[in-house]
Amino acid sequence: MPRPRAKTFIFPTPLDASNAFYEAFEARDIEAMMSVWAEDEEIVCVHPGGLRLVGYSAVRAGWSELFSGDVRSRLRLHLSEAVLVQTISMAVQSVTEHVVLENETESRGSVETTNIFMHTPAGWRMLAHHASPSREPSPAPSIPPARLH
Amino acid sequence: MPRPRAKTFIFPTPLDASNAFYEAFEARDIEAMMSVWAEDEEIVCVHPGGLRLVGYSAVRAGWSELFSGDVRSRLRLHLSEAVLVQTISMAVQSVTEHVVLENETESRGSVETTNIFMHTPAGWRMLAHHASPSREPSPAPSIPPARLH
């Protein structure tokens, strides 16, 4: 059975790929989400509940399930405390995600996240995403921080 | 105040650095642990409880605190489900750690871990370590798996 293929986008920098990742997450758009990931059997996604998924098909299925859940209120992720280390072939972004419900200003909790991007012939793609709950929920900034670039 | 400096070791591959990391962890040896890390203000360590530490001093203090705690039984970490992606300048290791107490065979729980290594003039060093509890504890293999190489 042919594997469902994501739309083709080219992300010229790791932060372009990161921004696309968060936009796809907030929009709950599975095609846009998977356009960010490398089409590779070694991609890894660890969700905040501790579920670890390895390989394109499993990672896609995980996001599909997440996005198909009942939605009473859209989620927004405000990012803070970002660290980015980039080499010619790979980049690591460490960031705290503050989960905010649409039409609210207070954070419902925060998540520590490590995003790893790899330079491929098709631009920068996500190789791994590891997200886990922060030790303590932190309030969202009263003014949402600007995106990372 | 001069920063305490780790002993100098050269790790010729990412897996050498990874093995040294786990040996230092099991031995609760702060100097050996810090010899694995890059001496950089952008290193990041997320512990399973959700504490995120950024920078050499904070990462060192975190491990020092962990290693100085009361110890009734030594911990062993058995690794499984390892994925390694390596480029010329950076490497990502995703692995499940099964926590086993010395003199026991059953796992007390498991942790999903992302380790990131960077190639430096002093060999491969750890740039980031992100560990968080697995969704469900998995039993340790009855025969501990061999180290990763």
Boltz contact constraints between the chains, C-beta under 6 A:
constraints:
  - contact:
      token1: [A, 42]
      token2: [B, 83]
      max_distance: 6.0
  - contact:
      token1: [A, 42]
      token2: [B, 85]
      max_distance: 6.0
  - contact:
      token1: [A, 44]
      token2: [B, 83]
      max_distance: 6.0
  - contact:
      token1: [A, 44]
      token2: [B, 94]
      max_distance: 6.0
  - contact:
      token1: [A, 46]
      token2: [B, 112]
      max_distance: 6.0
  - contact:
      token1: [A, 49]
      token2: [B, 135]
      max_distance: 6.0
  - contact:
      token1: [A, 50]
      token2: [B, 133]
      max_distance: 6.0
  - contact:
      token1: [A, 50]
      token2: [B, 134]
      max_distance: 6.0
  - contact:
      token1: [A, 50]
      token2: [B, 135]
      max_distance: 6.0
  - contact:
      token1: [A, 51]
      token2: [B, 135]
      max_distance: 6.0
  - contact:
      token1: [A, 52]
      token2: [B, 112]
      max_distance: 6.0
  - contact:
      token1: [A, 83]
      token2: [B, 42]
      max_distance: 6.0
  - contact:
      token1: [A, 83]
      token2: [B, 44]
      max_distance: 6.0
  - contact:
      token1: [A, 85]
      token2: [B, 42]
      max_distance: 6.0
  - contact:
      token1: [A, 87]
      token2: [B, 89]
      max_distance: 6.0
  - contact:
      token1: [A, 87]
      token2: [B, 90]
      max_distance: 6.0
  - contact:
      token1: [A, 88]
      token2: [B, 89]
      max_distance: 6.0
  - contact:
      token1: [A, 89]
      token2: [B, 87]
      max_distance: 6.0
  - contact:
      token1: [A, 89]
      token2: [B, 88]
      max_distance: 6.0
  - contact:
      token1: [A, 89]
      token2: [B, 89]
      max_distance: 6.0
  - contact:
      token1: [A, 90]
      token2: [B, 87]
      max_distance: 6.0
  - contact:
      token1: [A, 90]
      token2: [B, 90]
      max_distance: 6.0
  - contact:
      token1: [A, 92]
      token2: [B, 116]
      max_distance: 6.0
  - contact:
      token1: [A, 92]
      token2: [B, 128]
      max_distance: 6.0
  - contact:
      token1: [A, 94]
      token2: [B, 44]
      max_distance: 6.0
  - contact:
      token1: [A, 112]
      token2: [B, 46]
      max_distance: 6.0
  - contact:
      token1: [A, 112]
      token2: [B, 52]
      max_distance: 6.0
  - contact:
      token1: [A, 114]
      token2: [B, 114]
      max_distance: 6.0
  - contact:
      token1: [A, 114]
      token2: [B, 130]
      max_distance: 6.0
  - contact:
      token1: [A, 116]
      token2: [B, 92]
      max_distance: 6.0
  - contact:
      token1: [A, 128]
      token2: [B, 92]
      max_distance: 6.0
  - contact:
      token1: [A, 130]
      token2: [B, 114]
      max_distance: 6.0
  - contact:
      token1: [A, 130]
      token2: [B, 130]
      max_distance: 6.0
  - contact:
      token1: [A, 132]
      token2: [B, 132]
      max_distance: 6.0
  - contact:
      token1: [A, 133]
      token2: [B, 50]
      max_distance: 6.0
  - contact:
      token1: [A, 134]
      token2: [B, 50]
      max_distance: 6.0
  - contact:
      token1: [A, 135]
      token2: [B, 49]
      max_distance: 6.0
  - contact:
      token1: [A, 135]
      token2: [B, 50]
      max_distance: 6.0
  - contact:
      token1: [A, 135]
      token2: [B, 51]
      max_distance: 6.0
